[in-house]
């Protein structure tokens, strides 16, 4: 199954609710602090606040191994103890392309994550908050170029806040060749 089958392009932000696929063409619409709908802002703020609170109850961590997997062409984070719906674990808006890169266009990738610098790790650097208050944008190196990606408020469930840096490396499996990108 390919995304083009649904009439969407890879530049679209697509979200599935399990019954349908909803896409926002990012070439035609750019969410900024000035044009964000008030309901999006409320939703984003509530999601981030709830994620942070639930994470404190579950116990935040500064180091972990996390699995990401592709299901029907959509990437998901496998977040241990996540109390919310699965669709909130979708990796979109640049994070999906980043996971395609890290997985060598595969179906799964496991990453060791840390909030502290570590030898042999690469880094995601905080750029700015999401316009609706749901997480933040980060910059990573991908194919020798800078790549912008969004990490949603679920990151606050995992770490307790949106960190300035997230250090990562391939987890238990060896790094995969990314020659196809």
N, C-alpha and C positions, 0 to 999 in steps of 0.2 A: 504494500500500500504506500503510495507516495502522496506528498502534500499537494502536488499539482492536481491530483484527482479531485480535490475539493475546491479547485479554482483559486487556491491561495499560492502565494509565492514565498520564497524563503525570507523575504523582507517583511512579511506580515507577522504580527504577534497573534498567535492562535492559542485558544484555551478550549479545553474540552470539559463538558460537565458529565460525561459518560453517555449522554444521549445525542449530542451533536457537537460539531466543531464550530467555534465562533472566532472569526479573524478580523483584525483591525489592520488595514493597509498602512504601514508605517511610512510609505512614500507620500501618502496623502494627508496623514495626521501625525503631528508631533506633539506629545503631551509636554507642556512646560508648566512652571509654577503659575503662569498667568492664565492658561486656558484649561486647567484641570477642573473637572466638574466637582462641585462641593460634595456630592455623594461618593465619588471616588476618593476624595481626601478623607472623608469620615471612615470609609471602609478600610483604606490603607492604614490610617492611624489606629483603628480598632484592632486590625489584624496584627500589626506590629506590637501593640501593647499587650494583647492576649498572648502572642507568641513569647514575648519576654517573660510574662508572669508564669505561663505554663512551664517554660524552661527553668525558671527558678525553683518551681516545685519539683520538677523531674531531676534537676541538678545539672547546671551548666558545666561545660568542660572547656579546657583550652587546647586539648589534643585529642584527636580521635581518628579512626579510619571510617570512611563513609563510602558506600556503594551507590553508584548511579546506574540506572538501567533504562533501556529504550523499550517502549511498549507501543506498538502501532505507530511508529515513527516519532513518538513524543518521548522526551527524556524526563525521568522522575528521579528525585533524591530519595534514598531509602533511609529515612530519619527514624532512628530508634526511639520509641516512646511517643511519637508524634500523635497528639490527641485529635487533630483536625481531619478534614476530608483530604483524600488523596489528591484531588485536583489542585490543592494549595502547594503540593510538592513538585509541580511542573517546573521544569527548567526551560525558560524562554528568554527572549530579548537579548540574544547574544550568548547566554549561558549554554543553550543547546548547541550552537556552532562550536563553542569552546569544548564541550564534551565530545562532539564528533571528532574534533581535532585530537583530543587526548586519547580517545579510544581507537584511533585509526579508522574512523567510520564504522566502528563495531556496535555491539548491542549493550555493552556493559563496560564500566571502568570503576576501579576502586582507588580512592585517593587517601593518603595519609594527610591530615590537616593539622595545622598548628597555628596558634596566635603568636608564637615566639619564633624568631629566625632560627633556621636549622640548616646545617651544611647539607648540600645536595637537594634542597628544596627550591622551588620557584615561588614567586609572590604575586598575589592579587593586591593591587593598591586602590584604596578608597578614592573615589573622585568626587561624588556629590550624592545627596539623598535623592530618592525617587520623588518625582513631583507630587504624587498622591500620598507620600509618607510611608509607603510600603517598601522598606528596605533601602538599598542604595546601589549605585553603579560603581563598578570596579574596572580597573585596567589590568590586562595581562598581556604578556608577550605570546604571540601565536604566529608561527611561520616567519619569525624575524620582524614582525610588525606588531604595533600596539592594537589590542582588541578590547573593545568596551563590552561589558556584560553586566546584567542585572542579577543581584542576589536579593530575593524578597525578604520580607519580615520573618520568615521561618528561620533565617540565620540568627535572629535574636533568641529563638527557642533553643538553638544549639549552643551559642556562645554567650547569651545574655545581653548582647548589644551588637551594633554593627561595627566591627573592628576596623581600624585604619589599615591593617594588613592581614591577609590570610595566606599563610605559607602552605604549599602543597607539593606532593610528589606522588608518583604511582605507588600504590599500596603493595599488597602481598604478591601481585602479579608483576612481572618485569615490564618496563616501559614498552609501549607498542610503537612501531614505526609509523610515522605520519606522512609518508611519501606521497600519498594520494591527494594531499591538500596543497 
